[in-house]
Amino acid sequence: METESLMTVIPRESHNISRKDISENALKVLYRLNKAGFEAYLVGGGVRDLLLGKKPKDFDITTNATPEQMRKLFRNCRLVGRRFRLAHVMFGPEVIEVATFRGHHQEEAEDDRNNSQRGQNGMLLRDNIFGSIEDDAQRRDLTINSLYYSVSDFSVRDYVGGLQDLDDGVIRLIGDPETRYREDPVRMLRVVRFAAKLEMRIAAETAEPIPRLATLLNDIPPARLFEESLKLLQAGYGFRTYQMMREYQLFQPLFPILTRGFTAESDSLMERMLAQVLKTPIAVF
């Protein structure tokens, strides 16, 4: 099921985002890109968290400037990634991540194979096809992470119904769920992580394929799974996440040895220890 483009512009007076809550360095990047004639928006979790009245942990930007144009525009910029080519603009310890608008793969030409590559199981191995902001909105994972804030007119742009899902407390994948999970199986973990973190429910069509596709996680490199596991279980909502991972059969592919001690009643020593550990607040020094 493709998510149709709804394109709603929310003017400054109709949302709660203020520039004083946005990193000064992120604003510098946005203003410089605009001054150079490029489109540029704050996007993703930063916009979502600001709309929810939370303090974002980082601020990501998307633009129609290519990574090479970013490098020319910012002396403090380095390009990273191969699977997803990104620009990191460095301000001391703060890194502002800038991505070029992503495009659709169906439109890729014969000579674009160096920029976009899929495995036999449908997984995206490389994704450097660029497009418009409308394409970019459709290429993102969740509707609530596909909201764009502009410093040129202080509006929020919504192309996929993300604001309504944010208001309704719904985690919804953009596009056909099975196709999107096959492109990147880690999206299954992200769906569960955000549902647990934000205490939202998962839309039925987004949830349905997860248990039968969970074993696709076995194709993900261990280093990436390790990084994702830390986000899942060490961010203060580990027990809720663990419960949901078990519900959707995502725990076993990540922790096969632990699951050998699981029982139908969830009352084995292993399960009681896990529950106790994941319910215990993590001390921050």
C-alpha positions in Angstrom: 0.0 0.0 0.0 1.6 3.3 -1.1 1.1 6.3 1.2 -0.4 9.0 -1.0 1.1 12.5 -0.8 -1.1 14.7 1.3 1.1 17.9 1.3 0.0 20.0 4.2 1.8 23.3 5.1 1.4 24.3 8.8 2.1 28.0 9.2 4.1 29.3 12.2 1.1 30.4 14.2 -0.4 26.8 14.0 2.5 24.9 15.5 4.7 25.1 18.6 8.2 24.9 17.1 10.4 27.9 18.0 13.9 28.7 16.8 15.1 29.1 20.4 14.6 25.4 20.9 16.8 24.5 17.8 20.6 24.1 17.9 22.3 27.3 16.9 24.6 25.2 14.7 21.7 23.6 12.9 20.3 27.0 12.2 23.6 28.2 10.8 23.6 25.3 8.4 20.0 25.9 7.3 20.6 29.7 6.8 23.8 29.2 4.8 22.2 26.6 2.5 19.2 28.9 2.0 21.5 31.9 1.3 23.4 29.8 -1.3 20.2 29.2 -3.1 19.4 25.6 -1.9 16.3 24.2 -0.2 17.0 23.1 3.3 14.8 21.7 6.1 15.1 20.4 9.6 13.7 16.9 9.4 13.0 13.7 11.3 13.2 13.1 15.0 14.2 16.7 15.8 11.0 18.0 14.3 8.9 15.2 15.8 10.3 15.8 19.3 9.9 19.6 19.1 6.2 19.1 18.1 5.8 16.7 21.1 7.3 19.3 23.4 10.4 17.2 24.0 14.1 18.2 23.8 15.7 16.6 20.6 19.0 14.7 21.1 20.2 15.8 17.7 19.1 17.9 14.7 19.2 16.4 11.2 18.9 18.4 8.0 17.8 17.5 4.4 18.5 19.6 1.3 18.7 19.5 -2.5 22.4 20.3 -2.3 24.5 17.2 -3.2 27.1 15.9 -0.7 29.8 17.4 -3.0 28.1 20.8 -3.0 27.9 20.6 0.8 31.7 20.0 1.0 32.3 23.1 -1.1 30.0 25.2 1.0 31.2 24.2 4.4 34.9 24.0 5.3 34.0 22.0 8.5 32.2 19.3 6.5 33.2 15.7 5.8 31.4 13.1 3.8 30.6 9.8 5.4 28.9 6.5 4.5 28.7 4.4 1.4 25.3 2.8 1.7 23.8 6.3 2.4 26.1 9.2 1.5 25.8 11.9 4.1 27.5 15.2 5.0 28.6 15.8 8.6 29.1 19.4 9.4 31.4 19.6 12.5 31.0 22.2 15.2 33.4 21.0 17.9 31.6 18.1 19.7 28.3 18.8 17.8 27.8 17.1 14.4 24.9 18.3 12.2 24.0 15.5 9.8 22.9 16.7 6.3 21.3 14.3 3.7 20.4 15.1 0.1 16.8 14.5 -0.8 16.4 10.8 -1.6 14.7 9.7 -4.9 12.7 6.6 -6.0 14.5 3.5 -7.1 11.9 2.5 -9.8 13.2 5.5 -11.8 16.9 4.6 -11.7 18.6 4.4 -15.0 21.1 1.8 -16.3 24.0 4.1 -15.4 22.7 4.7 -11.8 23.7 1.2 -10.6 26.8 2.6 -8.8 24.4 4.8 -6.8 21.7 2.2 -6.0 22.1 -1.5 -5.4 19.9 -4.2 -4.0 20.6 -7.7 -2.8 18.7 -10.8 -4.0 16.3 -10.6 -1.0 15.3 -7.0 -1.9 17.6 -5.4 0.7 19.1 -2.0 -0.2 22.9 -2.2 -0.3 23.4 1.3 -1.5 20.9 4.2 -1.7 22.3 7.3 -3.4 19.5 8.1 -5.8 18.6 11.8 -5.3 15.2 13.4 -5.9 12.8 16.1 -4.7 11.4 16.8 -1.3 8.2 15.0 -2.2 10.3 11.9 -3.2 12.3 12.3 0.0 9.2 12.3 2.2 8.0 9.0 0.6 11.5 7.4 1.1 11.5 8.0 4.8 10.5 5.2 7.2 7.8 6.4 9.5 5.1 9.1 8.9 6.0 10.8 12.2 9.6 11.0 11.1 8.7 12.6 7.8 8.0 16.2 8.9 10.0 19.1 7.6 10.6 22.5 9.3 11.7 25.5 7.2 13.6 28.5 8.5 12.7 30.5 5.4 9.0 30.8 6.5 9.0 28.9 9.8 6.4 26.4 8.5 6.1 22.7 8.9 5.5 20.6 5.8 3.8 17.2 6.0 3.5 15.0 2.9 2.4 11.7 4.4 -0.1 12.4 7.2 2.6 12.4 9.9 1.0 15.2 12.0 -2.3 13.2 12.2 -0.4 10.1 13.2 1.5 12.1 15.8 -1.8 13.4 17.2 -3.4 10.0 17.2 -0.3 8.2 18.7 0.2 5.9 15.7 3.4 4.4 14.4 2.9 3.9 10.6 5.4 2.9 8.0 5.4 4.8 4.7 4.7 2.7 1.6 4.1 -1.0 1.4 5.3 -2.4 4.7 6.7 -5.7 3.4 8.7 -4.0 0.7 10.1 -1.5 3.1 11.1 -4.2 5.6 12.8 -6.2 2.9 14.7 -3.1 1.8 16.0 -2.7 5.3 15.0 -5.2 8.0 16.2 -2.9 10.8 13.0 -0.9 10.1 11.2 -3.6 12.1 13.3 -2.8 15.1 12.8 1.0 14.6 9.0 0.5 14.5 9.1 -1.3 17.8 11.6 1.1 19.4 9.6 4.2 18.6 6.3 2.6 19.7 7.9 1.7 23.0 9.7 5.0 23.4 6.8 7.3 22.5 4.1 5.0 24.0 2.3 4.8 20.7 0.4 1.9 19.0 1.6 0.3 15.8 -0.8 0.6 12.8 -2.2 -2.9 11.9 -0.8 -3.0 8.4 2.6 -1.9 9.7 2.6 -4.6 12.4 1.2 -7.5 10.4 4.4 -8.6 8.4 6.9 -8.3 11.3 6.6 -11.8 12.9 6.9 -13.5 9.5 9.8 -11.3 8.3 11.8 -11.2 11.6 14.4 -13.7 10.4 15.5 -11.2 7.8 17.5 -9.6 10.6 19.9 -12.5 10.3 21.1 -10.8 7.1 22.1 -7.6 8.9 25.8 -7.1 9.7 26.5 -7.8 13.5 28.0 -4.4 14.0 24.8 -2.6 12.9 22.6 -5.0 15.0 24.8 -4.3 18.0 24.4 -0.5 17.6 20.7 -0.9 17.2 20.4 -3.2 20.2 22.0 -0.5 22.4 19.3 2.0 21.2 16.6 -0.6 21.9 17.5 -1.6 25.4 19.7 1.1 27.0 17.6 4.3 26.4 15.3 4.1 29.5 12.4 2.2 28.1 14.1 -1.2 27.7 11.4 -3.3 29.4 8.6 -2.0 27.2 10.8 -2.6 24.1 11.7 -6.1 25.3 8.0 -7.0 25.7 7.2 -5.7 22.2 10.2 -7.5 20.7 9.0 -10.8 22.1 5.4 -10.1 20.9 6.6 -9.5 17.4 9.2 -12.3 17.5 12.2 -9.9 17.1 14.1 -10.9 20.2 15.2 -14.3 19.0 17.1 -13.2 15.9 19.1 -10.7 18.0 19.6 -12.8 21.2 19.3 -16.5 20.2 21.2 -17.8 23.2 19.0 -15.9 25.7 15.8 -17.2 24.1 16.7 -20.8 24.8 15.8 -20.1 28.4 12.3 -18.7 27.6 9.1 -20.4 28.6 5.4 -20.1 27.6 4.6 -18.6 31.0 7.6 -16.1 30.8 8.6 -17.1 34.4 12.0 -18.9 33.9 15.0 -17.6 35.9 16.4 -16.1 32.7 13.2 -14.2 32.0 12.9 -12.9 35.6 16.5 -11.7 35.5 16.0 -10.0 32.2 12.8 -8.3 33.4 14.6 -7.1 36.5 17.6 -5.7 34.7 15.5 -3.9 32.0 13.2 -2.4 34.6 16.1 -1.0 36.6 17.0 2.7 35.8 20.5 3.2 34.4 22.7 5.4 36.5 24.3 8.2 34.5 27.6 9.5 35.9 
